[in-house]
Amino acid sequence: MAISGFGFACYRTHFPGLLRPAPPFIYCVRKVRRSSAAAVETLLEPESFIKDETSLLVNSYKGGKDEFKGPNWKKISTKELGITTQRIAKPTRVVLNALRKKGYEVYLVGGCVRDLILNRTPKDYDILTSAELREVVRTFAQCEIVGKRFPICHVHISHTIVEVSSFSTTSRKSNKSISNFFRRPPGCDEQDYRRWKNCLRRDFTINGLMLDPYAKLVYDYLGGMEDIRKAKVRTVIPADSSFREDCARILRGVRIAARLGFRFSKETAYSVKDLSCSIMNLDKGRLLMEMNYMLAYGSAEASLRMLWKVGLLEILLPIQAAYFVSQGFRRRDKRSNMLLSLFSSLDKLLAPDRPCHGSLWVAILAFHIALSDHPRDPLVVAAFTLAVYNGGDLLEAVKIARSISQSHDNSFPELIRTQKTSHLSPKQWPSILRRRTPILCLYHWDCICGYARFLIV
């Protein structure tokens, strides 16, 4: 089997011109029986925010005869957490300093704060500022506003894009679900309220942390630190409402849990399984982008295991799911197999800040299918090895593999050419792959052609 024009490069990319997977490959997962224990209590926020430079708790909100236990608001010193300025990427520090010098508030938000707390390398950095987006554009020579529904700024610093969002923009985002579960705590000042309100728009509590690199404080309004301690992925609002609002959060949650080795909260796990089929409503580009984040950033093996565990592998990669079944793999199986071993080897070469090109994991999936169909076939192994080695397209690799495997002396049986795949023309292989694996259908084959040599630096 071959994919025409294959080459590899180690940089981020977008995936234009993608094809949507065919409906016959969509398999819905069985509904999981819910229990009353899975219900989530509505969280009411604390009454006040105690101003102190170290980790502090505040009292829960009390109203009348009723008392509601919500997550305690905290602010934690970065020194306690082992977070230093040097650990923040230099391009991000440049953006932070430039906005700070103009008198604006600046914060690091989202997954980068979580990763810094866990002493991991963030995939990227997101900055939140009190400046308007047009003020951000005026501050930097290379900066543009992107996105219509949720506009942000892309600041270009040393071949790196730093994303900057504004309090004023995020406050205009409509989110009806939040008003159903939260209300403004009495007694909190305007700055706390603005930060708290922004954190409520995050997907998971562990992504709802906010870091002020100048005050050297991490703000935790949602109980994210406690969930990090418990290695738990939990939605900010009840999971059913969160995933119905944005089903991409299901894949994002799987990716986060796999990469960090966390587990879902019980209620979140139920909703992931119940609403798994909703991910096929995602835009084709978004679906592939999430798959690329799972498989190209150093946690592919764990991601495949998690997709299999929660029943999403049947939807995204049904051929690979069938392979797991044929191997007698259970949902919580700790064993390995050939497919997981291939991606485990890939993971050792990658990191969140050092991903591979998306064509590489597509090639591994294709190689495994070919190897499964033709076990121990030297032509399959040689073609894949040559393609990775020389960075050329697979058609050329197949041509070379065929030429060196041709027999020159029929008196030596070891040199006789194999007949298993000789009847297949290399030009037929891309069309065969398209029919066999829906996730490969998402990849625009012309985008693969002409890419540079496979380099992981």
C-alpha positions in Angstrom: 0.0 0.0 0.0 1.2 3.5 -0.7 0.3 7.1 -0.3 1.5 9.3 -3.2 3.9 12.2 -2.6 4.7 11.5 1.0 7.2 13.6 2.9 7.7 14.7 6.4 8.6 17.9 8.3 8.6 18.9 11.9 6.4 22.0 12.2 2.8 22.9 12.8 0.4 23.1 10.0 -3.2 23.6 9.1 -5.1 21.1 7.0 -7.1 22.7 4.2 -9.2 20.8 1.7 -10.1 17.9 3.9 -12.7 15.3 3.2 -15.5 14.3 5.7 -15.5 10.6 6.6 -18.2 8.5 5.2 -21.3 7.8 7.4 -21.1 4.0 7.2 -18.0 4.1 9.4 -19.8 5.8 12.2 -20.5 3.5 15.1 -22.3 4.8 18.1 -21.3 3.7 21.6 -23.7 1.9 23.9 -25.3 4.2 26.5 -23.9 3.8 29.9 -26.4 3.5 32.8 -26.3 6.5 34.9 -26.5 6.5 38.7 -27.6 9.2 41.1 -24.0 9.4 42.3 -23.1 10.9 38.9 -25.1 14.1 39.5 -23.1 17.3 39.9 -23.9 19.8 42.6 -24.4 23.3 41.4 -21.4 25.3 42.6 -22.0 28.7 44.2 -18.9 30.8 44.6 -17.4 32.2 47.9 -18.3 35.4 49.5 -15.0 37.1 49.4 -11.4 36.8 48.4 -8.9 37.1 51.2 -5.9 39.2 50.0 -2.7 37.4 50.9 0.5 36.5 49.1 0.3 32.8 49.8 -2.2 30.0 49.3 -5.3 30.9 51.2 -8.9 29.7 51.4 -12.1 31.7 51.8 -15.4 30.9 53.3 -18.2 29.3 51.3 -21.1 31.5 50.3 -23.9 31.6 52.8 -27.4 32.9 52.0 -30.2 32.9 54.5 -31.0 29.5 56.0 -29.3 27.7 53.2 -25.5 27.1 53.1 -23.9 26.1 49.8 -20.4 24.5 49.7 -18.6 25.6 46.6 -14.9 25.5 45.6 -12.8 27.8 47.7 -11.2 30.7 45.9 -7.4 30.6 46.2 -4.4 32.5 45.1 -1.1 30.7 45.3 2.4 32.1 45.1 4.3 30.9 42.0 7.3 30.3 44.3 5.3 27.6 46.1 4.5 26.0 42.8 8.1 26.2 41.5 7.2 28.5 38.5 9.9 30.9 37.5 10.0 33.5 34.8 12.7 31.6 32.9 10.3 28.7 32.4 8.0 30.9 30.3 9.0 30.8 26.6 10.9 33.9 25.5 8.5 35.0 22.7 5.7 34.9 25.3 7.8 37.0 27.8 8.4 39.6 25.0 4.6 40.0 24.5 3.9 40.1 28.2 6.6 42.8 28.8 5.5 45.0 26.0 1.8 45.1 27.1 2.8 45.5 30.8 5.0 48.5 29.9 2.0 50.2 28.4 0.2 49.8 31.7 -2.2 46.9 30.8 -3.0 43.9 33.0 -1.6 40.6 31.6 -2.2 37.0 32.6 -1.2 33.6 31.3 -4.4 31.5 31.1 -5.5 28.0 30.1 -3.5 24.9 29.6 -0.1 26.6 29.8 -0.7 27.4 33.5 -1.7 23.9 34.2 1.4 22.5 32.5 3.7 24.9 34.3 2.3 23.8 37.6 2.9 20.2 36.6 6.4 21.0 35.6 5.6 20.1 32.0 6.5 21.9 28.7 3.4 23.8 27.5 2.3 23.2 23.9 1.7 26.9 23.5 0.9 30.0 25.6 -2.3 32.0 25.8 -2.2 35.6 27.1 -5.2 37.5 28.5 -5.0 41.3 28.7 -7.0 44.3 29.8 -6.0 46.0 26.5 -8.4 46.2 23.6 -7.4 44.0 20.6 -6.8 47.1 18.5 -4.3 48.4 21.2 -2.5 45.0 21.0 -2.2 45.5 17.2 -0.7 48.9 17.7 1.8 47.5 20.1 3.5 45.0 17.8 4.8 45.3 14.3 3.6 41.9 13.2 0.2 41.3 14.7 -3.3 40.7 13.2 -6.7 40.0 14.6 -8.1 36.6 13.6 -11.5 35.0 14.1 -14.9 36.6 13.6 -17.0 34.9 16.3 -14.2 34.9 19.0 -11.6 37.3 17.8 -8.1 37.1 19.2 -4.7 38.6 18.2 -1.9 36.6 16.7 1.4 38.2 17.6 4.4 37.0 15.5 7.6 36.9 17.6 10.7 35.1 16.2 8.8 32.6 14.0 6.4 31.9 16.9 2.7 32.9 17.1 1.6 34.0 20.6 -2.2 34.2 21.0 -3.6 37.2 22.9 -7.2 37.7 23.9 -8.9 40.6 25.6 -11.1 40.8 28.7 -13.4 43.1 26.7 -13.8 40.5 23.9 -14.3 37.5 26.2 -16.9 39.4 28.2 -19.0 39.8 25.1 -19.1 36.1 24.4 -22.5 34.8 25.0 -22.7 31.7 27.2 -26.2 31.0 28.5 -25.1 27.9 30.3 -23.0 29.8 32.8 -25.8 32.0 34.0 -27.8 28.9 34.7 -25.2 27.5 37.2 -23.4 30.6 38.6 -24.2 34.0 40.0 -21.9 36.9 41.0 -20.6 36.4 44.6 -21.6 39.2 46.9 -18.7 41.3 48.2 -16.0 40.5 45.6 -14.2 43.4 44.1 -14.3 44.3 40.4 -10.9 42.7 39.5 -11.8 39.4 41.2 -15.2 39.4 39.5 -13.7 40.0 36.1 -11.1 37.3 36.5 -13.6 34.9 37.9 -16.1 35.5 35.1 -13.4 34.8 32.5 -12.4 31.5 34.2 -16.0 30.3 34.1 -15.8 30.2 30.3 -13.1 27.6 30.3 -13.9 24.0 29.4 -12.3 22.1 32.4 -11.4 23.2 35.9 -7.7 22.4 35.4 -7.7 24.9 32.5 -9.4 27.6 34.6 -6.3 28.8 36.3 -4.9 32.3 35.8 -1.2 33.3 36.3 0.0 36.9 36.9 3.7 36.7 36.2 4.4 40.1 37.8 2.4 39.7 41.0 3.8 36.1 40.9 0.4 34.6 41.8 -1.8 31.9 40.4 -5.6 32.5 40.8 -7.8 29.5 41.3 -11.5 30.2 41.3 -12.9 26.8 40.2 -11.0 24.2 42.3 -8.5 23.5 39.5 -5.6 23.0 41.9 -7.6 20.4 43.8 -8.4 18.5 40.6 -4.7 18.7 39.6 -3.8 17.1 42.9 -6.4 14.4 42.4 -5.4 14.0 38.7 -8.9 14.5 37.6 -10.5 16.0 34.5 -13.8 17.7 35.4 -15.9 20.2 33.4 -16.6 23.7 34.8 -20.3 23.3 34.3 -22.1 19.9 34.4 -20.6 17.8 31.7 -23.8 17.0 29.8 -24.4 20.7 29.3 -20.7 21.4 28.6 -20.4 18.8 25.8 -23.8 19.6 24.2 -22.6 23.3 24.1 -19.3 22.3 22.4 -18.8 18.6 21.5 -15.1 19.3 20.7 -14.6 19.4 24.4 -15.0 15.6 24.4 -11.9 15.2 22.2 -10.0 17.9 24.1 -10.8 16.1 27.4 -9.6 12.8 26.0 -6.4 14.5 24.8 -5.7 16.2 28.2 -6.4 13.0 30.2 -4.2 10.9 27.9 -1.3 13.3 27.9 -1.3 14.0 31.6 -2.3 10.5 32.7 -5.4 11.9 34.4 -8.8 10.3 34.8 -12.3 11.7 34.1 -14.6 12.5 37.0 -17.5 10.0 37.1 -20.0 12.4 35.7 -17.7 13.6 33.0 -16.9 10.0 31.9 -20.6 9.1 31.7 -21.2 12.2 29.4 -18.2 11.4 27.2 -19.6 8.0 26.5 -23.2 9.1 26.2 -22.5 12.0 23.7 -19.6 10.3 21.9 -21.4 10.2 18.5 -21.9 14.0 18.6 -18.2 14.5 17.6 -19.2 13.6 14.0 -21.0 16.9 13.9 -17.7 18.7 14.1 -16.2 20.6 11.2 -13.9 18.4 9.2 -10.9 20.6 9.9 -11.6 20.8 13.6 -11.9 17.0 13.8 -8.5 16.4 12.1 -6.9 19.2 14.2 -7.9 17.4 17.4 -6.7 14.1 16.0 -3.4 15.8 15.1 -3.0 17.2 18.7 -3.5 13.7 20.0 -1.1 11.8 17.7 1.6 14.3 16.8 2.6 15.8 20.1 4.2 12.9 22.0 1.2 11.2 23.6 -0.2 9.2 20.7 0.0 5.8 22.4 -1.8 7.1 25.5 -4.4 8.9 23.3 -5.2 5.7 21.4 -5.6 3.8 24.6 -7.9 6.5 26.0 -10.0 6.6 22.7 -10.4 2.8 23.0 -11.2 3.0 26.7 -14.1 5.5 26.3 -15.4 4.0 23.0 -14.4 6.8 20.6 -11.9 4.7 18.6 -14.8 2.9 16.8 -16.0 6.2 15.6 -12.7 7.8 14.5 -10.6 4.8 13.5 -12.9 1.8 13.0 -10.3 -0.3 11.2 -7.9 0.2 14.1 -10.7 -0.6 16.6 -11.4 -3.8 14.7 -7.7 -4.6 15.1 -7.9 -4.1 18.8 -10.9 -6.5 18.9 -9.0 -9.1 16.9 -6.2 -8.9 19.4 -8.6 -9.6 22.3 -8.0 -6.1 23.7 -10.3 -5.2 26.6 -11.2 -1.5 27.3 -8.8 -1.3 30.2 -6.1 -3.6 28.8 -2.6 -2.7 29.9 -0.9 -4.9 27.2 0.6 -3.6 24.0 0.3 -4.5 20.4 2.0 -3.6 17.1 0.0 -0.5 16.5 0.6 0.9 20.0 4.2 -0.1 19.8 4.7 1.9 16.6 3.2 5.0 18.2 5.1 4.5 21.4 8.3 4.6 19.3 7.1 7.8 17.7 6.3 9.4 21.1 9.9 9.0 22.2 10.9 11.4 19.4 8.3 14.1 20.1 7.2 16.6 22.7 4.4 19.2 23.0 6.8 21.9 21.8 8.4 19.6 19.2 5.6 17.9 17.2 5.9 15.9 14.0 4.1 16.7 10.8 0.6 15.3 10.5 1.5 13.2 7.5 3.7 11.0 9.7 1.0 9.5 11.9 -1.2 9.1 8.8 1.7 7.1 7.3 2.0 4.9 10.4 -1.7 4.1 10.3 -1.4 3.2 6.6 1.8 1.2 7.2 0.1 -0.8 10.0 -2.9 -1.6 7.7 -0.5 -2.8 5.0 1.5 -4.9 7.5 -1.7 -6.4 8.9 -2.9 -7.3 5.4 0.5 -8.7 4.4 2.4 -9.8 7.5 6.2 -9.9 7.3 6.0 -8.8 3.6 9.5 -7.3 2.9 8.1 -5.0 0.3 5.8 -3.3 2.8 8.6 -2.9 5.4 11.1 -1.7 2.8 8.8 0.8 1.3 7.9 2.4 4.6 11.5 2.4 5.8 12.8 4.0 2.5 10.1 6.7 2.7 11.0 7.7 6.2 14.7 7.6 5.5 14.8 9.7 2.3 11.8 11.9 2.9 10.5 11.3 -0.6 7.1 10.1 -1.6 5.9 6.5 -1.1 5.5 5.9 -4.8 9.2 6.4 -5.3 9.9 4.3 -2.2 7.8 1.5 -3.6 9.6 1.7 -6.9 13.0 1.4 -5.2 11.7 -1.4 -2.9 10.4 -3.4 -5.9 13.7 -2.9 -7.9 15.9 -4.2 -5.1 13.6 -7.1 -4.3 13.5 -8.4 -7.8 15.2 -11.8 -8.2 18.3 -12.0 -10.3 19.1 -15.6 -10.0 16.1 -18.1 -9.7 18.4 -20.8 -8.4 18.5 -19.0 -5.1 15.0 -19.2 -3.5 16.0 -16.5 -1.0 16.1 -14.0 -3.9 12.9 -14.9 -5.6 10.5 -12.0 -5.7 7.5 -12.1 -3.5 4.1 -12.4 -5.3 1.9 -11.2 -2.5 1.6 -7.6 -3.5 3.0 -7.7 -7.1 -0.5 -7.5 -8.6 -1.1 -4.1 -7.0 -0.1 -1.0 -8.9 1.2 1.7 -6.6 -1.2 4.2 -8.0 -4.1 2.1 -6.8 -3.0 2.3 -3.1 -4.3 5.8 -2.2 -7.8 4.9 -3.4 -7.7 1.7 -1.4 -6.7 3.5 1.7 -9.5 6.0 1.3 -12.0 3.2 1.2 -10.4 1.4 4.2 -9.8 4.1 6.8 -12.2 7.1 7.3 -9.8 9.2 9.3 -7.3 9.0 6.4 -10.1 10.3 4.2 -9.9 13.6 6.1 -6.3 14.2 4.9 -6.1 16.0 1.6 -3.7 13.8 -0.3 -2.3 16.7 -2.4 -1.2 18.4 0.8 1.1 15.5 1.5 2.9 15.9 -1.8 6.1 17.9 -1.8 6.7 18.3 1.9 10.2 18.5 3.1 12.3 15.7 4.6 11.2 14.1 7.9 13.2 16.0 10.5 12.6 16.0 14.2 14.7 18.7 15.9 
